[in-house]
């Protein structure tokens, strides 16, 4: 896992993300920065970052993000999610288009809400008293029903469809 700032001397974080992607290096990258500019967030996610946090997060939030990425998840800091959605809608009107979300079951909504809060599969399993394999199945179903490619996209599509509000 790589913790990456976007502003660094010589080469910036976006350059590093693109270099990793272009080299075919598949390592989870968590952007940890003071820059919460919408365009930087979008560019970092497009370049391959799997998580984006501002440096004002608590140690607990940082540890949770590291665990989420370690377990194959993605994470966008809840404080920037609304702005991120507005940015996507404003700059790429079709980003959240596609087939409408299929109706989620109550359990799938529970899993989705915990996913949106940054919980790992293991943490969701503990919170809902389920086996981790069952949670993985629910996560896959949620992604499929929302037409999402990953957890971050699922969260954005869920917000777009009013499933988390």
Buried (B, 14 or more C-beta within 10 A) or exposed (E): EBBBBBEEEEEBBBEBBBEBBEEEEEEBBBBBBEBBEBEBBBBBBEBBBBBBBBEEBEEEBBEBBBBBBEBBBBBBBEEBBEEBBEBBBEEEEEBBEEEEBEEBEEBBBBBBBBBBBBBBBEBBBEBBEBEBEBBBEBBEBBBEBBBBEEBBBBBBBBBBBEBBE
